[in-house]
Amino acid sequence: MKIKVETNSISTYTLAIKAGILTFMGFIIYFMFMKYMSLIHIMELRALNILILFSGIHFAIKYFKRVTQKQITYLEGYMLGCSITVISVISFALFSFFYFQFIDPSQIQHLKGNSPMLGINLTPVTIVITIIIEGLISGLILSFSIVQYIQKDSTHV
């Protein structure tokens, strides 16, 4: 009879996937809330996505530290945040493409007048590119900032 010993280890890869999916779901919930409250045309409100991304990265790093009960290296923490960002932002960009291309293509017409930079050139592809650029840059900056904020000494978080 073998006894299974539970260890306090978790892979940063597994955690990044789980946190990335949860963050992606947060983006979708916020998107649907904005859609059904008829606020989707207010482009400035998309800046609140940064709070969802911040939460996903911050809580994942804190969770990793709590579960493993060890220090996470600076690079490990930064890579965890970057991985969460890539997974959640790319997933949301793909969701947005399918939404604006197949589910509600008429919504783009409503957004064209409110898009300061793209205006009449707004298409599902330009929406995807914009989401990816804004999301990845925000996530890289957030990951760097969060790891710096919770850093206890110069080499460990």
Residue pairs with C-beta under 8 A, 6 or more apart in sequence:
8 67
8 68
8 69
9 68
10 64
10 67
10 68
12 64
12 76
12 79
12 80
12 83
13 83
15 60
15 63
15 64
15 80
16 60
16 80
16 83
16 84
16 87
17 87
19 56
19 57
19 59
19 60
19 63
19 84
19 88
20 56
20 83
20 84
20 85
20 86
20 87
20 88
20 91
21 87
21 88
21 91
22 56
23 52
23 53
23 55
23 56
23 57
23 84
23 87
23 88
24 87
24 88
24 91
24 92
24 95
26 52
26 55
26 56
27 49
27 52
27 88
27 92
27 95
28 92
28 95
30 48
30 49
30 52
31 40
31 92
31 95
31 96
31 99
34 40
34 42
34 45
39 45
40 107
40 110
40 111
41 110
41 111
41 113
41 114
42 114
43 111
43 114
43 115
43 116
46 134
49 135
49 138
50 138
50 142
53 85
53 88
53 89
53 135
53 138
53 139
53 142
54 142
54 146
56 84
56 88
57 80
57 81
57 84
57 85
57 139
57 142
57 143
57 146
58 146
60 80
60 81
60 84
61 72
61 77
61 80
61 81
61 146
61 147
61 150
61 157
62 150
64 72
64 77
64 80
65 71
65 72
65 157
71 152
71 156
71 157
72 80
72 156
72 157
73 155
73 156
73 157
74 147
74 151
74 155
74 156
74 157
76 157
77 143
77 146
77 147
77 150
77 157
78 143
78 144
78 147
80 143
81 139
81 142
81 143
81 144
81 146
81 147
82 139
82 140
82 143
84 139
84 143
85 135
85 136
85 138
85 139
85 140
85 142
85 143
86 136
86 139
88 135
88 139
89 131
89 132
89 135
89 136
89 139
90 132
92 131
92 135
93 128
93 131
93 132
93 135
94 128
96 124
96 127
96 128
96 131
97 124
97 125
97 127
97 128
99 107
100 107
100 108
100 124
100 127
101 124
105 124
108 122
108 123
108 124
108 127
111 122
112 118
112 119
112 120
112 122
113 119
115 122
118 126
118 130
147 157
150 157
151 157
